[in-house]
Amino acid sequence: MKKVEGFDLADKKETNAPLQKKESKPVEKKERKEPNFIQRYYRETAGELRKVNWPTRQEATNMTILVVIVLIIMTIFLGTVDGLAAMFVTWIIGL
């Protein structure tokens, strides 16, 4: 049995010609249609949503409570500033 560069030539006829590789045909690539705007938008959006680090239920609850507390504090602050400004304008115009 004669082996040439990893090829087993037991079933081949012995010739003095060197081993030749078969020439492969060029592979034809199918042209892919570019997806339309809606398909591309959906795929990109779904891909981005998979990357999101979603909060747990406890984290979402804690953040909601924090937002409500900040909202109450800012309401009190802005109401006070508005009331003082109204009194100041009334005092200036009243003179």
C-alpha positions as MATLAB code, in Angstrom:
seq = 'MKKVEGFDLADKKETNAPLQKKESKPVEKKERKEPNFIQRYYRETAGELRKVNWPTRQEATNMTILVVIVLIIMTIFLGTVDGLAAMFVTWIIGL';
ca = [
       0.000    0.000    0.000;
       1.451    3.321   -1.025;
       0.636    6.533    0.855;
       1.271    9.992   -0.523;
       0.732   12.986    1.733;
      -2.073   11.341    3.686;
      -3.802    9.846    0.615;
      -4.237    6.075    0.467;
      -3.454    4.864   -3.042;
      -4.352    1.178   -2.535;
      -7.375    1.408   -4.813;
      -5.725    3.738   -7.334;
      -3.725    2.669  -10.342;
      -0.068    3.300   -9.960;
       1.132    5.936  -12.352;
       4.166    8.082  -12.550;
       2.025   11.203  -12.814;
       1.938   13.367   -9.699;
      -1.243   13.549   -7.670;
      -3.440   16.407   -8.801;
      -6.169   17.985   -6.786;
      -9.513   18.356   -8.439;
     -10.323   21.897   -9.297;
     -13.388   22.975   -7.422;
     -16.090   24.958   -9.103;
     -16.566   28.472   -7.792;
     -19.359   28.549   -5.256;
     -22.157   30.776   -6.372;
     -23.384   32.987   -3.590;
     -27.053   33.698   -3.454;
     -27.690   37.379   -3.294;
     -29.550   38.190   -0.137;
     -32.192   40.801   -0.349;
     -31.617   43.622    2.058;
     -34.476   43.544    4.575;
     -36.913   46.387    4.378;
     -37.090   49.112    7.029;
     -39.674   47.392    9.214;
     -37.848   44.040    9.291;
     -34.500   45.679   10.013;
     -36.023   47.863   12.746;
     -37.669   44.839   14.402;
     -34.475   42.745   14.321;
     -32.313   45.555   15.671;
     -34.833   46.352   18.411;
     -35.128   42.703   19.468;
     -31.336   42.418   19.523;
     -30.980   45.483   21.719;
     -33.710   44.303   24.101;
     -31.806   41.031   24.620;
     -28.831   43.086   25.844;
     -30.858   44.982   28.479;
     -30.159   44.174   32.116;
     -33.727   44.107   33.436;
     -34.230   44.999   37.134;
     -35.687   42.494   39.538;
     -39.121   43.090   41.062;
     -37.519   44.299   44.319;
     -35.211   46.744   42.479;
     -38.141   48.121   40.462;
     -40.184   48.606   43.658;
     -37.308   50.402   45.400;
     -36.750   52.725   42.417;
     -40.480   53.520   42.236;
     -40.566   54.438   45.929;
     -37.496   56.647   45.448;
     -39.142   58.464   42.512;
     -42.326   59.105   44.535;
     -40.297   60.488   47.487;
     -38.286   62.801   45.200;
     -41.538   63.921   43.533;
     -43.077   64.852   46.905;
     -39.944   66.752   48.018;
     -39.726   68.685   44.725;
     -43.456   69.533   44.891;
     -43.029   71.007   48.362;
     -39.869   72.915   47.323;
     -41.309   74.377   44.115;
     -44.623   75.231   45.825;
     -42.727   77.131   48.530;
     -40.568   79.002   45.985;
     -43.671   79.882   43.937;
     -45.554   81.122   47.008;
     -42.605   83.288   48.113;
     -42.197   84.694   44.597;
     -45.919   85.523   44.443;
     -45.723   87.312   47.817;
     -42.626   89.232   46.635;
     -44.281   90.352   43.386;
     -47.429   91.362   45.296;
     -45.327   93.371   47.759;
     -43.497   95.193   44.907;
     -46.675   95.966   42.951;
     -48.586   96.945   46.097;
     -46.283   99.847   46.846;
];
